[in-house]
Every structure is written in structure tokens, then in C-alpha cells.
Amino acid sequence: MTTRFTKRAVGRHIRKHHPGCPEFAVEYIAEKIVDRDWEEMSLGAAVGTTMQGIIRHAMTDYDNLLLAGVERVEARRRVQKRVNALLDVWSRPRTEDPNDTK
């Protein structure tokens, strides 16, 4: 069974479960999720899978490791600590930046 999620539902889920995720990332992740059909996957699993993939490819040296000939499983193992650290930060509420002068 395939499922499509709405952008509103995805955004609400991310903001609830990952309150530290920057708003631009919420929007980007939501767009990626609503653009595809999900086979037998819950909204939470779709968000987790998509977040990990985006972080892995955009915020680590994962792709460079692959280009250097490192096997996929080993490359994932090498970057997973950084992926987990960012997910941990995003799972905590945002704190106000004392240097923010809005």
C-alpha cells in the first residue's frame, strides 16, 4: 500500500518531534517527503529516513567517501555519529540566541 503525506502533516510532525530543526530545513524536508509515494511507511519513519538521507548527503563527507572508493556501508558507518549528533540537536527545543538582534 502506498501513502502520500500532506505538507501540513509533515511540517506539524517535524515541528513536534524535532523542535530544534530550523524552519528552512522543515520546509525542505517536507517538500522531499510530499513529492513521493511511501510504501508501507509511517509518517515518522518517512521523516526519519528523509532527514537522515539529507543530513548524510548535505552535511557530511559521505559522498566524498564514496567517490574515494569507500564502500557504502563503511561510509555510512563513518558519518553516522555526525548524523546522530545533528538529529539530537534537532530533537531539542530551540534556544534563543542572545546575539540575535532581530
N, C-alpha and C positions, 0 to 999 in steps of 0.2 A: 504494500500500500504506500503510495506517495503522498507527501504532505507538503503544502506551501504555507509559509508563515507570513503574517502581515508585518509591515514595517513597524506599526504601532506596538504590536505584541512583542516583537523582538526588542525594540527600544525599551519598553517597560521592563522586560526580563533583565536586560543588561543593567539598567539603572538600579534595579532592586538587588541583584546578586553581585554586581561589580560596580558599586557606587563610586569608586575611585577612577573608573575609566573615563578619560577625557571625552567631552561631548563630540569632538570631531571624530574620534575613534568609534563611539557608539553609532554615529551616522554611517560611517564607512562599513563597519561590521554588519549593521542592519541591511545595508544595500546588498552586500555579498550574499547574505542569507536569503533574502526575498527573491533573489534572481535565479534560484534553482529549486528543483524538486528534491525532497528529502525522503529517502527510502527507510521506512520504519524507524525513524529517529525522533526523539522528543525535542522540544524547543531547547531545553537546557543542553542536551547533547549536541545539537546543531550549533549553538552559541559556543560551547566549549571547543568543538572541533575547529570552527572557523577562527576563533580567537587564537588558538594555538598555531594554526597554519599561518595566519597573518603575522603574528609575532615572530615565528620561526624564520619566515622568509624576509620580512622587512626590518627586523630589529636584532638579528644575529648574523653571524658569518656562515650560516648554514649553506647558502647557495655557493659561496666561495669554497667551502669544504668539498662540496660535490664536484665543482669544477676542477679542484685539485686532485680528484680521484679517490676521495674518501668514500667508503661505502655508505649508503643511505642510513642504515641502522646505526652505524658508528657516528655519522654526522649528527643525527638526531640525539644520540646519547650525549655528545659533546655540548650541544646547545641547550639541552633540556633544563639545566639548572637556571640559566638566564630566563628562559620562557616561564618557568615556575615562579621565579622572583617577580617578574612583571605581573603575572596573574595574581600573585599575593598582594602586590601593591594595589592593583585594581579592585581587589575584593574588599578593601578597607575604605571607609568614607574619606572623601577628600578633606584636606585641612586647608584653612585659609592661608594664603601666602602673605606673611607680614610685610613683604616688599611690594605687594600689589597695590598700585596707586589708583586704580580704576578711575 
